[in-house]
Amino acid sequence: MIINNFISFAKKKVEAYKNYYESWKYERKLFSSIKCGNKKYKEYLRCQLDRTLSKKQRDDAYNRVKYLLSKFVEKVNHPKDAKILSVGCRNMYEIQAFHDMGFKNVTGIDLFSENKSILVMDMQNMTFEDNTFDVIFSCHSLEHTHDYKKAISEFVRVAKDGSVLVIEVPVNYETGGSDLWDFESLENLKKIFQPNTGRVLFEEYLRNDAKNNFDGTDIIRIIFKIEKEDVVWIK
């Protein structure tokens, strides 16, 4: 019994050390890749990184991503070589969902990466050139950003004129921790993208118990064209 307890204790210590080392390693890489303007922003990045690392191997988002992608394919006739940005993808499950549908030119961004297809980058401070992407895909990521106005400005900046934006976010839920924003409704979400909200190709609001809602909260989904006349980028 004593030996078994010691082995169990040792395993927990080793696991705790591994988790600490992993967090330290990714934090160093993150802070070397992203300029932290102030203490509050640095704490935000650390909080989001910890959350992302705790879920990095989970594929529970695959069903919602696959459903949202099916709507994108249904509503948008994009060539398979379209340049796609996957924002906050966490791991390769989201990118693989694109690959499964024939889209191969997909770049992911998140606060950590274990694959060359995912770049370490914050959505509100991207390093891509202007007018780079044909599609911006953001599934349950925009609600986590430190400053959603800057993130939206960056979405528009790196998107081509006439490109497509695909978004899903939770609504009518309690914010806190890493969940920072409740956009409340489709109308509010469209409003905050003005004056760049173009033709809406698909939208839906689903209660938490509705079919095709794979989360525990109400959600909104929208696919629309980005119009870049009168665009103002926030630096």
N, C-alpha and C positions, 0 to 999 in steps of 0.2 A: 504493500500500500504506500509506504514512504517513498519507494523508488518510483512508483507510478505518479505520485503527486509531484515529485521532483522533475520527472520528465515532462509532465504537463506544464509545470511552471516554467521550465527552460524553453519549451516550445513557444509559449506566450511571449517570453522575453525576446526570443529571436525574431518572432513575427513583428513585435513592436519596434525592434531595432530596424528591421527591413523596411517597415512602413515609414519610420522617421527618416531613414537614409534616402528612400525614394522621394519623399516630399521635399527634402533638402536639395536633392539633385535637380528635380524639376523646377523648384523655386529659383535656384541659381540660374538655370537656363532661361526661365521666364524673365527675370529681372535684367538679364544681360541682353535680351531681345527687345524689351519694351521700356521706354523711358517713363519712370514714375515721377510725375510732377510734384506730388505732395504725399504726405503721410496717409491721408484718407484714401487716396487712390491706390496706394501700395497695399493698404489693408483690404481694400476691395478685391484686388488681384489675388491676394493670398487666400481670402475667403472663397473666391470662386475656384481657385486652383484646388483647394482641399476638397471642395464638393465634387469637382470633376474627377479627381483621382479616386475618390470613394466609389465612383460609378463607372470607372474606365472600362471594365470588362463586361459590363451589362449590355445585353442586346434587347432590353425591354422596349426600346424606342423603335425597333425595326418595323413593327406593325403600323404605327402611326406614320412613320416616314414612307413606308411602301404605299399606304393609302393616299397620302398627300401627293406622292409622285404619280400615282395612277390618275389623279385629277389633273395634274400638270400635263401628262401625256395626252389625256383626253381633250383638254381645252387648248393646248398650245402645240402647233405643228413645227417643232424645232428640229433642225438637223441633228444627227447623232454626234457631230463633231462640235457642237456648241460648247463654248467655254463657260463652265459652271463653277460658281463659288458656293461651297457648303459652309455656313457660318455656325461655329460652335458644335461641330460634329462629334467631338469627344473621342471616337474611335472609328474603325473602318466600316462599321455596320452601315452607316448612312451612305458612305461613298460606294460601298458594295451594292447597295440598293440601286444607285444610279447605274452602275456597271451592269447589273442584272437586266436593266431595261435598255441597254445598248449604248449608254452615254459613257464615254471613256475619258473625256477631257475634263476631269473634275478635280478641283483643288479645295481642300478643307483647311479651315483655320480653327485653332483652339488655343487654350493657355498651356497645353502640353502636347507632346507628340511622340509616338513610337513608330511612326511610319512616314516616309518621305512625301507621301501624298497630303499630309497634314502639316501646315506651317504654324509655328508658334507666333501668335499674333492676337491682339485685342481688336474686337470689331469696331471700336470707336477710334482706332489709331492704326489703320491698315497701311501697308507699305507698297501696295500695288499701284501701277500707273493709272491715270484717269482713263475711263472708257475701256476697261479691260474685259468685262464679262457680259455674256449674253443672258445669263440667268443668275439671280441671287436667291439662294434657298436658305431660309432661316426657320427651323422647326424647334420651338421651345428654347430659343436663345435670346431673343430681344428683351425679354422680361428680366434678364440677368445683368444687362449692361449697366455700367456706372452712370452714364449720361446718355439717355436714349436719343436725345437730339443730335449729339455728335455721331452716334452710331448710324442713325438714319442718314445724316449728311454723308457719311462714308459709304453707305450702301449706294446712294445715288451717284457719288463721285466715281466709284470704280465700275459702275454699270454703264453700258452703252446706251445711247438714246434709243428708245424703243425696246429695250430689253425687258425681261419679265422678272417680277419679284414674287416669290412664293413664301408665305408666312403662316405659321401657326403659333398661337400663344394662349396660355390659360387666362381666363377672366373670372371676375367675381369671386376671388379667393383672397385669403389673408396673406399679405406680403410680409416679408421678414427674412433675416438671414441672407441667403443668396438670391431669394426671389424678391426683386426690388420694385417691379412695376406691374400695376394692373391697368391695362388699357381699356377695360370695361366693355367696349362694344366695337362692332365693325365700323360704325360711323366715326368713332374717335380715332381708330387706327388709320382710316383713310385720311382723316383730317390732319393728323400729324405728319403725313407724307406730302401734304400740299406745299408748293404748287406742282409737285412732280407725280401726283397720282393720275395715271392715265386710265385707259379703258379697263374696267373690271371684267375679268374673264371667268371668275368663279369666286363665290363667297358662301360661307355658312357659319351659323352659330349652333352649337350643340350643347345641351345640358349634360351634366356629368354622367347621367345614366343612359344617354342616348346610344343607339347603335352607331358604330364607327367612331365613337369617342373612346380612346384607349388610355385615358388618364382619369384621375380622380376628381377633376375640376371641370367646370364649364370651359369650353374652348371656342375660339374663333379661328377660321381659316380664310385666307384670301389670296387670290392670284390676280395681279394686275400689271399693266404695262407702265414702264417708267418714262415720263416725258421730261426732258432736261432743259427746256426753255425756262429762263429766269431762275436757274438753279443757283443757290447760295450755299457754299460749302463752309462749314464751321471748322476753324482751325484751333 
